[in-house]
Amino acid sequence: MTTPDETPPAAAGRNAAIDLLRGLSILLVVVHHVALRIPLRDGALQTFLPRSVLGALSYNGYEAVFLFFVVSGFLIAGNALERWGSLAAIDLRVFYARRAARILPCLVLLMLVLSALHVAGVPYFTIERDGQSLGRAVLAVLGLHLNWYEGVTGYLPGNWDVLWSLSIEEVFYLGFPLLCLATRRETTLLALLALLMLSLPIARAALVGNEIWQEKAYLPGMAAIASGVVSAILVRRWRGVPRMLRSILCVLGCVGIAANLLFGSMLWPVLGNGLMLVLTLGAAVLLFALHGEHAAAPRGTGWLASMGRLSYEIYLTHMFVVFAAVALYRHFEGNPWFGFLWYAPVVLLCWLLGAALAHAWSIPCDRALRRRWLADMQHAPMPSAPAAPVISR
């Protein structure tokens, strides 16, 4: 999943490399959800591409969500450091208001649309599993425990199911600023986050017996977010890293990500659950190396960077396009040999729907809510309290 961050809206403030990483992640998510229904392995591509490559293209949606987690932690922690100068100086009300303004408009609109589709009995959008109900699903989404709800009751329809990652991320961000204020010292905060970061394979290994919960439990996802936060803090500490070292770290980060996405099936017998840690650490190292690089996206990759900028909107809405395409494919009895031809139109339509939602709804709502809430906070001072000290290093 992709979840929302706080990347500066001005083009000059964007990091094209990070947008490309997010674009790759959302592309993998979309392709994965199409491939589950129109498999690439059954088509003409198998005549000149190895099945291992087709598998890597088709079945890395879950890993892509963990890439999003790392990027989210990096961007939100980095922006907090830029805004307040210290994580110990976070203004809770402003932090939570900014998160709510970015998340709630699209999420509430999606809940209304999905609820209407369920009541209308639309295929692919109707909650039918025993022990599940519309009201309970809405409560799970808004209560940030849809991942747990699915772990107990089973998978929800696809457009509901993708919201599991939002539950993990926003629970993390409810507690993150409180942890920053409680620890005060940056070294203490780094130690706690590093422990959480390194716990990923242990947490996944401990969650045996329930496949859904093993994939969607809070702790592994939070460990991935912590990797991004640690990277952002280290960027703040170690400014002026030599270009040669940046290049080496960039290569190492790419190797870590590629090892998981391209060779995961071969490495799993050796690394097991540690393979996910290779992915998240690789992403964190890559983000560290890419920080401050604001060059334009390489020629021919602008579309992918654009998908990265719209990743939240695309993530929330892409299943509408996927299910529509699958319905048409089945209605016309599509030939699996030419199934790969459906992928490019689906990706394009996902981008168009995400862009329309962003420009017509989420961006205007985000700006309006921030103006309203942040202005109210400026005119309603907090009760007097000792000033938070700058985090010592």
Buried (B, 14 or more C-beta within 10 A) or exposed (E): BBBBBBBEEEEEEBBBBBBBBBBBBBBBBBBBBBBBBBBBBBBBBBEEBEEEBBBBBBBBBBBBBBBBBBBBBBBBBBBBBEBBEBBBBBBEBBBBBBBBBBBBBBBEBBBEBBBEBBEEEEEBBEBEEEEBEBEBBBEBBBEBBBBBBBBEBEBBBBBBBBBBBBBBBBBBBEEBBEBBBEBBEBEBBBEBBBEBBBBBBBBBEBBEEEEBBBBBBBBBBBBBBBBBBBBBBBBBEEEEBEEEEBEEBBEBBBEBBBBBBBEBEEBEEEBEBBBBBBBBBBBBBBBBBBBEEBEEBEEEBBBBBBBBBBBBBBBBBBBBBBBEBBEEBEEEEBEBEEBBEBBEEBBEBBBEBBBEBBEEBBBEBBEEBBEEBBEEBEEEEEEEEEEBEBBEE
